[in-house]
């Protein structure tokens, strides 16, 4: 029997209950999606069971879907077992017990659903690494260009008399433009796709992952929303037209597709689908739905005094006339920038959950006890909760942008990429292939923001995923 540690902690039964058949799962769904929300849902159960390891029904909890019963691992002692490929199997657990049909990816299983023992895992992950490597020199210039287009549009809205500019669609377009121009090497605005890339991606992703979408993802009230999108998997046919248009565009990525064929043995058809998921889901959705709006919202709500501190550090370190050209050489001169990005990732992880199934019976340790977990049992961890472990972080529920300045050792306790922040991904693990890429773009995003603005203000009705720019002070 494998063990996650070797301490003398007491061995306990995993606390909690799955409730009545069907009804228990639906009750947990209701609490998680509509009544409590993710953080409070897990926090309330930690308090109820006096344990960070407990039984829970993961979403979606409906008889039309696979068994949602699992065990939550919510502290920094138990959670890391989910990162250990030697101990947990990651086959088809990208989104927990639910797996979208392969119809959504052209009939091919994509990297996110493969365990490290799958013969194709290393091939596809190395393909992802090579896509990032070969396009590395284009990312910053293309991001810079797309950034200015987005914020020019926002300023134009404000100057036209509007009292706020909705940044969500502009950030969606920003993310797609820089990724498409860097990787496909074609400006989508010059093709039949035009400016509709984000629209097609949102439909394709939304229908594909509807059963595990956050609460209030539609204009419908909670119960009606659950009936419409969480009663049964939604069919690919609803978004086939959108997906076909995306595939047509990604077929223009000739250099990447040639590489997939010649160097990794993929058929050209499969290379298109794998590349589309890599760029569209793993990259674009992460940037547009989490990284870019979250950073704008959190830095916006920290106020003008903090913005001045961060902006002064950035402008003193870089050449404001050439941020892309001076960025890498200035990184070590911007510790507050590095800390701010990592603190936002700690507070609002770009990747919310990790799942896995033990390869054999094992013992998992929390801070307080040991628990025997059976082979094949679904395990899941909320990275938002794990990164707010009060035994590791002081004031864990406070966003403290300089938390990591001079405290390098704390970085290892931030999990957002299916790995420790101090680790880099390899072909033999399940850490996000673009982990370092995401951190770089996140920092460069704030560099661009403060190379352009001294301070900015968001509208009071801004939210994490929907920030509205209200005013700004240009440099």
Residue, then its C-alpha position, 0 to 999 in steps of 0.5 A: x500500500x502506497x503512502x503520501x508520508x511517514x508521520x505518526x498521525x492517527x489513522x481515521x475513516x474519511x468523514x462525510x456522507x454522499x447522502x441519499x442516492x441521486x438526491x445527495x448528489x443533487x443537493x451538493x450540486x445545488x450548494x456548489x453551483x448556486x447557494x454557496x459557490x466553490x470556496x464556501x462550499x468546501x470551507x463549510x464542509x471543512x468546518x462541518x467535518x473538522x477535516x480537510x479530507x472528506x467525502x463529497x459529490x463532485x459535479x455533475x451529480x445527475x444519474x445521466x453522468x458517471x458516479x460523482x462520489x469522491x474524496x476531497x483533498x484540501x490542504x497542502x499535505x494531502x493535495x500533492x498526491x494528485x500531482x504524483x503520476x506514480x500514485x494517481x491515474x489521470x485517465x479521463x479525469x480532466x474535469x472529474x467524473x465527467x468526460x466530454x465526447x471525443x466528437x468535440x475533438x474530431x474523434x481524437x482523445x486530446x492530451x488533457x485526458x491521457x494518463x502519463x502511462x498512455x503511449x501517446x502522452x509523451x508524444x502529444x506533450x512534446x508536441x505542445x512543448x515544441x509548438x511553444x518553443x518554435x513560436x516563442x519569439x513571436x509571442x511578446x510582439x504579437x501580444x503587445x500589438x493585440x493589447x494596444x488594439x484592445x485598449x485602444x478600443x476600450x478608450x474609444x468607447x469611453x471617449x464616445x460618451x459611455x461611462x464604462x468599457x466592457x473588457x471581457x469581449x476585448x480581452x477575448x479578442x486580445x487572447x485569440x489574436x495574439x495566439x492565432x498570429x503567433x501559432x497559426x501565423x495568420x491574422x484571423x481578421x484577414x480570413x473568413x473567420x474574421x473577428x468571430x474566433x472567440x465566438x466560435x470558441x465560446x460556443x464549442x467550449x461552452x457546450x462541451x463543458x456545460x455540465x461542469x460549468x460554474x453556477x450562473x453560467x447562463x441567464x437562466x435561474x439556477x434550477x432551470x439552468x441545471x435542467x438545460x445544461x446539467x441533465x445530460x451531456x449536450x450533443x456536439x451537433x449543436x456546435x459542429x458548424x462552429x467547430x468546422x470553422x475553427x478547424x478550417x482556420x487551424x488548417x492554415x497553421x502549416x508549419x505546426x501541422x508539418x511538424x506534427x506529421x514529420x516529427x511526432x507521427x501525427x496524421x495531419x487531421x489529428x494534428x489539426x484537432x490536437x492543435x486546436x484544443x491546445x490553443x483554443x481550450x488549454x491556452x485561449x480559454x485560460x487567458x480569456x476566462x481567467x488570467x487576463x480578466x482576473x489580473x485586471x480586476x484584482x490589480x484594479x481593485x487594489x487601488x491607485x496607491x498600489x498601482x503607482x507602486x507597481x507602475x513605478x517599478x515597471x517603468x523604472x525597469x523597462x524601456x516604455x517605448x519598447x516593452x517587448x524588447x526590454x522585458x526579459x532583461x528587466x525581469x529580475x528588477x521587478x520583484x513586485x510584478x512577479x509577486x503580484x502575478x503569483x499572488x493573483x494566481x494563488x488567490x484565483x488559480x487559472x486552473x481550478x481543480x485537479x483530479x485523479x484515481x489511486x493506482x493502488x490502495x494508499x494512505x493519504x495524510x492531511x495535516x492532522x490525520x491519515x486516511x486509507x484510500x481505495x484503488x480507483x476512488x475519485x480524488x479531487x482538490x480545489x486549488x483555490x482552497x489548497x492555496x489558501x491553507x491557513x497553516x501555510x499562508x498568513x491571512x490566506x483570504x487576503x490578496x497581498x500583492x507583495x506576499x512573495x517578495x523576499x519569500x521565495x520559499x513560499x512559491x512552492x506552495x502555490x498550485x495552479x498548473x497541476x504542479x508546484x510553482x517552483x517546478x517546470x513541466x516535463x513529458x512525464x508529468x501532468x503539469x500544464x505544458x504552458x505553465x512558464x508561458x502563462x506566467x510570462x504572458x501574465x507578467x508582460x500583460x501588467x508590464x503593458x498595462x503600466x507602460x500605458x497607464x499610470x493608474x486606471x479605475x474599474x466600474x463598481x459593477x465589475x466582477x472577476x470575470x467581467x471587468x469594466x474600465x471606467x477611467x484611466x490616467x495615461x503616461 
